[in-house]
Amino acid sequence: MRASSIVDPAAGPAAGLRTEYPFVLPRGLVDDRGGVHREGSMRLATARDEINPQGDPRVRHNPAFLTVLLLAGTVTRIGAVQAVDADVIERLFASDLAFLQDLYRRINQQGHTEAEVACPACGSRFAVDVTGARPGGS
């Protein structure tokens, strides 16, 4: 592949390719003033997003830190927090971290944000969007 044929991901998504996924955290990020931020967005991961953290000394010392770095690289916003870094991800409640880990897996490995569930009353099976996005949203 010639360098001139490589597309810059920052230039915008290809027509019809969804690259950003909105979400609503179960609990939310609490900022220094006590404000709670629940709505955010995550972008699709690139190969670089998955490779670069492997060389980070924090990951070599503690492999569980890989999750923090992957999310810090792909979560683009949490509420008013636009600069999401490892410190921001580390301040999340465990349930919100688990939610984002699941969302990361769904959009990067399965290609969707839906989960199949069953109605406890009638047993009917249907899909729900686990991001908490409103129906019809993008």
Phi and psi in radians as a Rosetta constraint file:
Dihedral C 1 N 2 CA 2 C 2 CIRCULARHARMONIC -1.275 0.35
Dihedral N 2 CA 2 C 2 N 3 CIRCULARHARMONIC 2.579 0.35
Dihedral C 2 N 3 CA 3 C 3 CIRCULARHARMONIC -1.021 0.35
Dihedral N 3 CA 3 C 3 N 4 CIRCULARHARMONIC -0.569 0.35
Dihedral C 3 N 4 CA 4 C 4 CIRCULARHARMONIC -1.249 0.35
Dihedral N 4 CA 4 C 4 N 5 CIRCULARHARMONIC -0.275 0.35
Dihedral C 4 N 5 CA 5 C 5 CIRCULARHARMONIC -1.642 0.35
Dihedral N 5 CA 5 C 5 N 6 CIRCULARHARMONIC -0.046 0.35
Dihedral C 5 N 6 CA 6 C 6 CIRCULARHARMONIC -1.405 0.35
Dihedral N 6 CA 6 C 6 N 7 CIRCULARHARMONIC 2.278 0.35
Dihedral C 6 N 7 CA 7 C 7 CIRCULARHARMONIC -1.619 0.35
Dihedral N 7 CA 7 C 7 N 8 CIRCULARHARMONIC 2.330 0.35
Dihedral C 7 N 8 CA 8 C 8 CIRCULARHARMONIC -1.306 0.35
Dihedral N 8 CA 8 C 8 N 9 CIRCULARHARMONIC 2.083 0.35
Dihedral C 8 N 9 CA 9 C 9 CIRCULARHARMONIC -1.036 0.35
Dihedral N 9 CA 9 C 9 N 10 CIRCULARHARMONIC -0.467 0.35
Dihedral C 9 N 10 CA 10 C 10 CIRCULARHARMONIC -1.270 0.35
Dihedral N 10 CA 10 C 10 N 11 CIRCULARHARMONIC -0.238 0.35
Dihedral C 10 N 11 CA 11 C 11 CIRCULARHARMONIC -1.285 0.35
Dihedral N 11 CA 11 C 11 N 12 CIRCULARHARMONIC -0.232 0.35
Dihedral C 11 N 12 CA 12 C 12 CIRCULARHARMONIC 2.171 0.35
Dihedral N 12 CA 12 C 12 N 13 CIRCULARHARMONIC 2.746 0.35
Dihedral C 12 N 13 CA 13 C 13 CIRCULARHARMONIC -1.315 0.35
Dihedral N 13 CA 13 C 13 N 14 CIRCULARHARMONIC 2.690 0.35
Dihedral C 13 N 14 CA 14 C 14 CIRCULARHARMONIC -1.172 0.35
Dihedral N 14 CA 14 C 14 N 15 CIRCULARHARMONIC 2.661 0.35
Dihedral C 14 N 15 CA 15 C 15 CIRCULARHARMONIC -0.938 0.35
Dihedral N 15 CA 15 C 15 N 16 CIRCULARHARMONIC 2.188 0.35
Dihedral C 15 N 16 CA 16 C 16 CIRCULARHARMONIC 1.493 0.35
Dihedral N 16 CA 16 C 16 N 17 CIRCULARHARMONIC -0.142 0.35
Dihedral C 16 N 17 CA 17 C 17 CIRCULARHARMONIC -1.607 0.35
Dihedral N 17 CA 17 C 17 N 18 CIRCULARHARMONIC 2.110 0.35
Dihedral C 17 N 18 CA 18 C 18 CIRCULARHARMONIC -1.498 0.35
Dihedral N 18 CA 18 C 18 N 19 CIRCULARHARMONIC 2.117 0.35
Dihedral C 18 N 19 CA 19 C 19 CIRCULARHARMONIC -2.032 0.35
Dihedral N 19 CA 19 C 19 N 20 CIRCULARHARMONIC -0.202 0.35
Dihedral C 19 N 20 CA 20 C 20 CIRCULARHARMONIC -2.215 0.35
Dihedral N 20 CA 20 C 20 N 21 CIRCULARHARMONIC 2.377 0.35
Dihedral C 20 N 21 CA 21 C 21 CIRCULARHARMONIC -2.198 0.35
Dihedral N 21 CA 21 C 21 N 22 CIRCULARHARMONIC 2.095 0.35
Dihedral C 21 N 22 CA 22 C 22 CIRCULARHARMONIC -1.308 0.35
Dihedral N 22 CA 22 C 22 N 23 CIRCULARHARMONIC 2.706 0.35
Dihedral C 22 N 23 CA 23 C 23 CIRCULARHARMONIC -2.584 0.35
Dihedral N 23 CA 23 C 23 N 24 CIRCULARHARMONIC 2.865 0.35
Dihedral C 23 N 24 CA 24 C 24 CIRCULARHARMONIC -2.233 0.35
Dihedral N 24 CA 24 C 24 N 25 CIRCULARHARMONIC 2.045 0.35
Dihedral C 24 N 25 CA 25 C 25 CIRCULARHARMONIC -1.192 0.35
Dihedral N 25 CA 25 C 25 N 26 CIRCULARHARMONIC 2.541 0.35
Dihedral C 25 N 26 CA 26 C 26 CIRCULARHARMONIC -1.053 0.35
Dihedral N 26 CA 26 C 26 N 27 CIRCULARHARMONIC -0.721 0.35
Dihedral C 26 N 27 CA 27 C 27 CIRCULARHARMONIC -1.970 0.35
Dihedral N 27 CA 27 C 27 N 28 CIRCULARHARMONIC -0.898 0.35
Dihedral C 27 N 28 CA 28 C 28 CIRCULARHARMONIC 1.936 0.35
Dihedral N 28 CA 28 C 28 N 29 CIRCULARHARMONIC 2.720 0.35
Dihedral C 28 N 29 CA 29 C 29 CIRCULARHARMONIC -1.443 0.35
Dihedral N 29 CA 29 C 29 N 30 CIRCULARHARMONIC 2.218 0.35
Dihedral C 29 N 30 CA 30 C 30 CIRCULARHARMONIC -1.683 0.35
Dihedral N 30 CA 30 C 30 N 31 CIRCULARHARMONIC 2.125 0.35
Dihedral C 30 N 31 CA 31 C 31 CIRCULARHARMONIC -1.478 0.35
Dihedral N 31 CA 31 C 31 N 32 CIRCULARHARMONIC 3.140 0.35
Dihedral C 31 N 32 CA 32 C 32 CIRCULARHARMONIC -1.099 0.35
Dihedral N 32 CA 32 C 32 N 33 CIRCULARHARMONIC -0.378 0.35
Dihedral C 32 N 33 CA 33 C 33 CIRCULARHARMONIC -1.682 0.35
Dihedral N 33 CA 33 C 33 N 34 CIRCULARHARMONIC 0.035 0.35
Dihedral C 33 N 34 CA 34 C 34 CIRCULARHARMONIC 1.585 0.35
Dihedral N 34 CA 34 C 34 N 35 CIRCULARHARMONIC 0.026 0.35
Dihedral C 34 N 35 CA 35 C 35 CIRCULARHARMONIC -1.273 0.35
Dihedral N 35 CA 35 C 35 N 36 CIRCULARHARMONIC 2.573 0.35
Dihedral C 35 N 36 CA 36 C 36 CIRCULARHARMONIC -1.923 0.35
Dihedral N 36 CA 36 C 36 N 37 CIRCULARHARMONIC 2.260 0.35
Dihedral C 36 N 37 CA 37 C 37 CIRCULARHARMONIC -2.038 0.35
Dihedral N 37 CA 37 C 37 N 38 CIRCULARHARMONIC 2.056 0.35
Dihedral C 37 N 38 CA 38 C 38 CIRCULARHARMONIC -1.991 0.35
Dihedral N 38 CA 38 C 38 N 39 CIRCULARHARMONIC -0.604 0.35
Dihedral C 38 N 39 CA 39 C 39 CIRCULARHARMONIC -1.479 0.35
Dihedral N 39 CA 39 C 39 N 40 CIRCULARHARMONIC 2.436 0.35
Dihedral C 39 N 40 CA 40 C 40 CIRCULARHARMONIC -2.770 0.35
Dihedral N 40 CA 40 C 40 N 41 CIRCULARHARMONIC -2.944 0.35
Dihedral C 40 N 41 CA 41 C 41 CIRCULARHARMONIC -2.594 0.35
Dihedral N 41 CA 41 C 41 N 42 CIRCULARHARMONIC 2.659 0.35
Dihedral C 41 N 42 CA 42 C 42 CIRCULARHARMONIC -2.280 0.35
Dihedral N 42 CA 42 C 42 N 43 CIRCULARHARMONIC 2.416 0.35
Dihedral C 42 N 43 CA 43 C 43 CIRCULARHARMONIC -1.751 0.35
Dihedral N 43 CA 43 C 43 N 44 CIRCULARHARMONIC 2.839 0.35
Dihedral C 43 N 44 CA 44 C 44 CIRCULARHARMONIC -1.077 0.35
Dihedral N 44 CA 44 C 44 N 45 CIRCULARHARMONIC 2.531 0.35
Dihedral C 44 N 45 CA 45 C 45 CIRCULARHARMONIC -1.421 0.35
Dihedral N 45 CA 45 C 45 N 46 CIRCULARHARMONIC 2.597 0.35
Dihedral C 45 N 46 CA 46 C 46 CIRCULARHARMONIC -1.791 0.35
Dihedral N 46 CA 46 C 46 N 47 CIRCULARHARMONIC 2.955 0.35
Dihedral C 46 N 47 CA 47 C 47 CIRCULARHARMONIC -1.030 0.35
Dihedral N 47 CA 47 C 47 N 48 CIRCULARHARMONIC -0.683 0.35
Dihedral C 47 N 48 CA 48 C 48 CIRCULARHARMONIC -1.069 0.35
Dihedral N 48 CA 48 C 48 N 49 CIRCULARHARMONIC -0.694 0.35
Dihedral C 48 N 49 CA 49 C 49 CIRCULARHARMONIC -1.020 0.35
Dihedral N 49 CA 49 C 49 N 50 CIRCULARHARMONIC -0.602 0.35
Dihedral C 49 N 50 CA 50 C 50 CIRCULARHARMONIC -1.516 0.35
Dihedral N 50 CA 50 C 50 N 51 CIRCULARHARMONIC -0.484 0.35
Dihedral C 50 N 51 CA 51 C 51 CIRCULARHARMONIC -1.490 0.35
Dihedral N 51 CA 51 C 51 N 52 CIRCULARHARMONIC -0.814 0.35
Dihedral C 51 N 52 CA 52 C 52 CIRCULARHARMONIC -0.963 0.35
Dihedral N 52 CA 52 C 52 N 53 CIRCULARHARMONIC -0.761 0.35
Dihedral C 52 N 53 CA 53 C 53 CIRCULARHARMONIC -1.105 0.35
Dihedral N 53 CA 53 C 53 N 54 CIRCULARHARMONIC -0.355 0.35
Dihedral C 53 N 54 CA 54 C 54 CIRCULARHARMONIC -1.049 0.35
Dihedral N 54 CA 54 C 54 N 55 CIRCULARHARMONIC -0.522 0.35
Dihedral C 54 N 55 CA 55 C 55 CIRCULARHARMONIC -1.577 0.35
Dihedral N 55 CA 55 C 55 N 56 CIRCULARHARMONIC -0.033 0.35
Dihedral C 55 N 56 CA 56 C 56 CIRCULARHARMONIC -1.248 0.35
Dihedral N 56 CA 56 C 56 N 57 CIRCULARHARMONIC 2.281 0.35
Dihedral C 56 N 57 CA 57 C 57 CIRCULARHARMONIC -1.040 0.35
Dihedral N 57 CA 57 C 57 N 58 CIRCULARHARMONIC -0.516 0.35
Dihedral C 57 N 58 CA 58 C 58 CIRCULARHARMONIC -1.147 0.35
Dihedral N 58 CA 58 C 58 N 59 CIRCULARHARMONIC -0.583 0.35
Dihedral C 58 N 59 CA 59 C 59 CIRCULARHARMONIC -1.320 0.35
Dihedral N 59 CA 59 C 59 N 60 CIRCULARHARMONIC -0.694 0.35
Dihedral C 59 N 60 CA 60 C 60 CIRCULARHARMONIC -1.112 0.35
Dihedral N 60 CA 60 C 60 N 61 CIRCULARHARMONIC -0.625 0.35
Dihedral C 60 N 61 CA 61 C 61 CIRCULARHARMONIC -1.316 0.35
Dihedral N 61 CA 61 C 61 N 62 CIRCULARHARMONIC -0.662 0.35
Dihedral C 61 N 62 CA 62 C 62 CIRCULARHARMONIC -2.488 0.35
Dihedral N 62 CA 62 C 62 N 63 CIRCULARHARMONIC 1.687 0.35
Dihedral C 62 N 63 CA 63 C 63 CIRCULARHARMONIC -0.962 0.35
Dihedral N 63 CA 63 C 63 N 64 CIRCULARHARMONIC -0.416 0.35
Dihedral C 63 N 64 CA 64 C 64 CIRCULARHARMONIC -1.154 0.35
Dihedral N 64 CA 64 C 64 N 65 CIRCULARHARMONIC -0.358 0.35
Dihedral C 64 N 65 CA 65 C 65 CIRCULARHARMONIC -1.209 0.35
Dihedral N 65 CA 65 C 65 N 66 CIRCULARHARMONIC -0.279 0.35
Dihedral C 65 N 66 CA 66 C 66 CIRCULARHARMONIC -0.959 0.35
Dihedral N 66 CA 66 C 66 N 67 CIRCULARHARMONIC -0.733 0.35
Dihedral C 66 N 67 CA 67 C 67 CIRCULARHARMONIC -1.018 0.35
Dihedral N 67 CA 67 C 67 N 68 CIRCULARHARMONIC -0.774 0.35
Dihedral C 67 N 68 CA 68 C 68 CIRCULARHARMONIC -1.047 0.35
Dihedral N 68 CA 68 C 68 N 69 CIRCULARHARMONIC -0.801 0.35
Dihedral C 68 N 69 CA 69 C 69 CIRCULARHARMONIC -1.214 0.35
Dihedral N 69 CA 69 C 69 N 70 CIRCULARHARMONIC -0.659 0.35
Dihedral C 69 N 70 CA 70 C 70 CIRCULARHARMONIC -1.088 0.35
Dihedral N 70 CA 70 C 70 N 71 CIRCULARHARMONIC -0.772 0.35
Dihedral C 70 N 71 CA 71 C 71 CIRCULARHARMONIC -1.222 0.35
Dihedral N 71 CA 71 C 71 N 72 CIRCULARHARMONIC -0.675 0.35
Dihedral C 71 N 72 CA 72 C 72 CIRCULARHARMONIC -1.085 0.35
Dihedral N 72 CA 72 C 72 N 73 CIRCULARHARMONIC -0.525 0.35
Dihedral C 72 N 73 CA 73 C 73 CIRCULARHARMONIC -1.456 0.35
Dihedral N 73 CA 73 C 73 N 74 CIRCULARHARMONIC -0.356 0.35
Dihedral C 73 N 74 CA 74 C 74 CIRCULARHARMONIC -2.020 0.35
Dihedral N 74 CA 74 C 74 N 75 CIRCULARHARMONIC -0.348 0.35
Dihedral C 74 N 75 CA 75 C 75 CIRCULARHARMONIC -1.375 0.35
Dihedral N 75 CA 75 C 75 N 76 CIRCULARHARMONIC 2.069 0.35
Dihedral C 75 N 76 CA 76 C 76 CIRCULARHARMONIC -1.622 0.35
Dihedral N 76 CA 76 C 76 N 77 CIRCULARHARMONIC -0.330 0.35
Dihedral C 76 N 77 CA 77 C 77 CIRCULARHARMONIC -2.886 0.35
Dihedral N 77 CA 77 C 77 N 78 CIRCULARHARMONIC 2.476 0.35
Dihedral C 77 N 78 CA 78 C 78 CIRCULARHARMONIC -2.317 0.35
Dihedral N 78 CA 78 C 78 N 79 CIRCULARHARMONIC 1.865 0.35
Dihedral C 78 N 79 CA 79 C 79 CIRCULARHARMONIC 1.016 0.35
Dihedral N 79 CA 79 C 79 N 80 CIRCULARHARMONIC -2.237 0.35
Dihedral C 79 N 80 CA 80 C 80 CIRCULARHARMONIC -1.454 0.35
Dihedral N 80 CA 80 C 80 N 81 CIRCULARHARMONIC -0.080 0.35
Dihedral C 80 N 81 CA 81 C 81 CIRCULARHARMONIC -1.443 0.35
Dihedral N 81 CA 81 C 81 N 82 CIRCULARHARMONIC 1.869 0.35
Dihedral C 81 N 82 CA 82 C 82 CIRCULARHARMONIC -1.604 0.35
Dihedral N 82 CA 82 C 82 N 83 CIRCULARHARMONIC -0.484 0.35
Dihedral C 82 N 83 CA 83 C 83 CIRCULARHARMONIC -1.723 0.35
Dihedral N 83 CA 83 C 83 N 84 CIRCULARHARMONIC 1.452 0.35
Dihedral C 83 N 84 CA 84 C 84 CIRCULARHARMONIC -1.492 0.35
Dihedral N 84 CA 84 C 84 N 85 CIRCULARHARMONIC 2.079 0.35
Dihedral C 84 N 85 CA 85 C 85 CIRCULARHARMONIC -2.247 0.35
Dihedral N 85 CA 85 C 85 N 86 CIRCULARHARMONIC -3.048 0.35
Dihedral C 85 N 86 CA 86 C 86 CIRCULARHARMONIC -1.033 0.35
Dihedral N 86 CA 86 C 86 N 87 CIRCULARHARMONIC -0.647 0.35
Dihedral C 86 N 87 CA 87 C 87 CIRCULARHARMONIC -1.085 0.35
Dihedral N 87 CA 87 C 87 N 88 CIRCULARHARMONIC -0.713 0.35
Dihedral C 87 N 88 CA 88 C 88 CIRCULARHARMONIC -1.121 0.35
Dihedral N 88 CA 88 C 88 N 89 CIRCULARHARMONIC -0.809 0.35
Dihedral C 88 N 89 CA 89 C 89 CIRCULARHARMONIC -1.094 0.35
Dihedral N 89 CA 89 C 89 N 90 CIRCULARHARMONIC -0.681 0.35
Dihedral C 89 N 90 CA 90 C 90 CIRCULARHARMONIC -1.144 0.35
Dihedral N 90 CA 90 C 90 N 91 CIRCULARHARMONIC -0.411 0.35
Dihedral C 90 N 91 CA 91 C 91 CIRCULARHARMONIC -1.470 0.35
Dihedral N 91 CA 91 C 91 N 92 CIRCULARHARMONIC -0.111 0.35
Dihedral C 91 N 92 CA 92 C 92 CIRCULARHARMONIC -1.208 0.35
Dihedral N 92 CA 92 C 92 N 93 CIRCULARHARMONIC 2.630 0.35
Dihedral C 92 N 93 CA 93 C 93 CIRCULARHARMONIC -1.161 0.35
Dihedral N 93 CA 93 C 93 N 94 CIRCULARHARMONIC 2.674 0.35
Dihedral C 93 N 94 CA 94 C 94 CIRCULARHARMONIC -1.004 0.35
Dihedral N 94 CA 94 C 94 N 95 CIRCULARHARMONIC -0.666 0.35
Dihedral C 94 N 95 CA 95 C 95 CIRCULARHARMONIC -1.155 0.35
Dihedral N 95 CA 95 C 95 N 96 CIRCULARHARMONIC -0.608 0.35
Dihedral C 95 N 96 CA 96 C 96 CIRCULARHARMONIC -1.258 0.35
Dihedral N 96 CA 96 C 96 N 97 CIRCULARHARMONIC -0.659 0.35
Dihedral C 96 N 97 CA 97 C 97 CIRCULARHARMONIC -1.083 0.35
Dihedral N 97 CA 97 C 97 N 98 CIRCULARHARMONIC -0.787 0.35
Dihedral C 97 N 98 CA 98 C 98 CIRCULARHARMONIC -1.084 0.35
Dihedral N 98 CA 98 C 98 N 99 CIRCULARHARMONIC -0.703 0.35
Dihedral C 98 N 99 CA 99 C 99 CIRCULARHARMONIC -1.054 0.35
Dihedral N 99 CA 99 C 99 N 100 CIRCULARHARMONIC -0.814 0.35
Dihedral C 99 N 100 CA 100 C 100 CIRCULARHARMONIC -1.190 0.35
Dihedral N 100 CA 100 C 100 N 101 CIRCULARHARMONIC -0.618 0.35
Dihedral C 100 N 101 CA 101 C 101 CIRCULARHARMONIC -1.063 0.35
Dihedral N 101 CA 101 C 101 N 102 CIRCULARHARMONIC -0.764 0.35
Dihedral C 101 N 102 CA 102 C 102 CIRCULARHARMONIC -1.151 0.35
Dihedral N 102 CA 102 C 102 N 103 CIRCULARHARMONIC -0.739 0.35
Dihedral C 102 N 103 CA 103 C 103 CIRCULARHARMONIC -1.086 0.35
Dihedral N 103 CA 103 C 103 N 104 CIRCULARHARMONIC -0.765 0.35
Dihedral C 103 N 104 CA 104 C 104 CIRCULARHARMONIC -0.988 0.35
Dihedral N 104 CA 104 C 104 N 105 CIRCULARHARMONIC -0.837 0.35
Dihedral C 104 N 105 CA 105 C 105 CIRCULARHARMONIC -1.083 0.35
Dihedral N 105 CA 105 C 105 N 106 CIRCULARHARMONIC -0.781 0.35
Dihedral C 105 N 106 CA 106 C 106 CIRCULARHARMONIC -1.097 0.35
Dihedral N 106 CA 106 C 106 N 107 CIRCULARHARMONIC -0.824 0.35
Dihedral C 106 N 107 CA 107 C 107 CIRCULARHARMONIC -1.367 0.35
Dihedral N 107 CA 107 C 107 N 108 CIRCULARHARMONIC -0.501 0.35
Dihedral C 107 N 108 CA 108 C 108 CIRCULARHARMONIC -1.657 0.35
Dihedral N 108 CA 108 C 108 N 109 CIRCULARHARMONIC -0.414 0.35
Dihedral C 108 N 109 CA 109 C 109 CIRCULARHARMONIC -1.913 0.35
Dihedral N 109 CA 109 C 109 N 110 CIRCULARHARMONIC -0.647 0.35
Dihedral C 109 N 110 CA 110 C 110 CIRCULARHARMONIC -1.765 0.35
Dihedral N 110 CA 110 C 110 N 111 CIRCULARHARMONIC -0.355 0.35
Dihedral C 110 N 111 CA 111 C 111 CIRCULARHARMONIC 1.414 0.35
Dihedral N 111 CA 111 C 111 N 112 CIRCULARHARMONIC 0.242 0.35
Dihedral C 111 N 112 CA 112 C 112 CIRCULARHARMONIC -2.664 0.35
Dihedral N 112 CA 112 C 112 N 113 CIRCULARHARMONIC 2.985 0.35
Dihedral C 112 N 113 CA 113 C 113 CIRCULARHARMONIC -2.069 0.35
Dihedral N 113 CA 113 C 113 N 114 CIRCULARHARMONIC 0.251 0.35
Dihedral C 113 N 114 CA 114 C 114 CIRCULARHARMONIC -1.663 0.35
Dihedral N 114 CA 114 C 114 N 115 CIRCULARHARMONIC 2.634 0.35
Dihedral C 114 N 115 CA 115 C 115 CIRCULARHARMONIC -2.241 0.35
Dihedral N 115 CA 115 C 115 N 116 CIRCULARHARMONIC 2.463 0.35
Dihedral C 115 N 116 CA 116 C 116 CIRCULARHARMONIC -1.472 0.35
Dihedral N 116 CA 116 C 116 N 117 CIRCULARHARMONIC 2.280 0.35
Dihedral C 116 N 117 CA 117 C 117 CIRCULARHARMONIC -2.282 0.35
Dihedral N 117 CA 117 C 117 N 118 CIRCULARHARMONIC 2.940 0.35
Dihedral C 117 N 118 CA 118 C 118 CIRCULARHARMONIC -2.172 0.35
Dihedral N 118 CA 118 C 118 N 119 CIRCULARHARMONIC 2.457 0.35
Dihedral C 118 N 119 CA 119 C 119 CIRCULARHARMONIC -1.211 0.35
Dihedral N 119 CA 119 C 119 N 120 CIRCULARHARMONIC 2.215 0.35
Dihedral C 119 N 120 CA 120 C 120 CIRCULARHARMONIC -1.176 0.35
Dihedral N 120 CA 120 C 120 N 121 CIRCULARHARMONIC -0.417 0.35
Dihedral C 120 N 121 CA 121 C 121 CIRCULARHARMONIC -1.425 0.35
Dihedral N 121 CA 121 C 121 N 122 CIRCULARHARMONIC -0.843 0.35
Dihedral C 121 N 122 CA 122 C 122 CIRCULARHARMONIC -1.940 0.35
Dihedral N 122 CA 122 C 122 N 123 CIRCULARHARMONIC -0.224 0.35
Dihedral C 122 N 123 CA 123 C 123 CIRCULARHARMONIC 1.453 0.35
Dihedral N 123 CA 123 C 123 N 124 CIRCULARHARMONIC -0.017 0.35
Dihedral C 123 N 124 CA 124 C 124 CIRCULARHARMONIC -1.085 0.35
Dihedral N 124 CA 124 C 124 N 125 CIRCULARHARMONIC 2.433 0.35
Dihedral C 124 N 125 CA 125 C 125 CIRCULARHARMONIC -1.756 0.35
Dihedral N 125 CA 125 C 125 N 126 CIRCULARHARMONIC 2.443 0.35
Dihedral C 125 N 126 CA 126 C 126 CIRCULARHARMONIC -2.738 0.35
Dihedral N 126 CA 126 C 126 N 127 CIRCULARHARMONIC 2.897 0.35
Dihedral C 126 N 127 CA 127 C 127 CIRCULARHARMONIC -1.732 0.35
Dihedral N 127 CA 127 C 127 N 128 CIRCULARHARMONIC 2.484 0.35
Dihedral C 127 N 128 CA 128 C 128 CIRCULARHARMONIC -2.209 0.35
Dihedral N 128 CA 128 C 128 N 129 CIRCULARHARMONIC 2.615 0.35
Dihedral C 128 N 129 CA 129 C 129 CIRCULARHARMONIC -1.481 0.35
Dihedral N 129 CA 129 C 129 N 130 CIRCULARHARMONIC 2.017 0.35
Dihedral C 129 N 130 CA 130 C 130 CIRCULARHARMONIC -1.324 0.35
Dihedral N 130 CA 130 C 130 N 131 CIRCULARHARMONIC -0.143 0.35
Dihedral C 130 N 131 CA 131 C 131 CIRCULARHARMONIC -1.320 0.35
Dihedral N 131 CA 131 C 131 N 132 CIRCULARHARMONIC -0.323 0.35
Dihedral C 131 N 132 CA 132 C 132 CIRCULARHARMONIC 1.468 0.35
Dihedral N 132 CA 132 C 132 N 133 CIRCULARHARMONIC 0.124 0.35
Dihedral C 132 N 133 CA 133 C 133 CIRCULARHARMONIC -1.174 0.35
Dihedral N 133 CA 133 C 133 N 134 CIRCULARHARMONIC 2.597 0.35
Dihedral C 133 N 134 CA 134 C 134 CIRCULARHARMONIC -1.230 0.35
Dihedral N 134 CA 134 C 134 N 135 CIRCULARHARMONIC 2.565 0.35
Dihedral C 134 N 135 CA 135 C 135 CIRCULARHARMONIC -0.989 0.35
Dihedral N 135 CA 135 C 135 N 136 CIRCULARHARMONIC 2.419 0.35
Dihedral C 135 N 136 CA 136 C 136 CIRCULARHARMONIC 1.495 0.35
Dihedral N 136 CA 136 C 136 N 137 CIRCULARHARMONIC -0.111 0.35
Dihedral C 136 N 137 CA 137 C 137 CIRCULARHARMONIC -1.373 0.35
Dihedral N 137 CA 137 C 137 N 138 CIRCULARHARMONIC 2.879 0.35
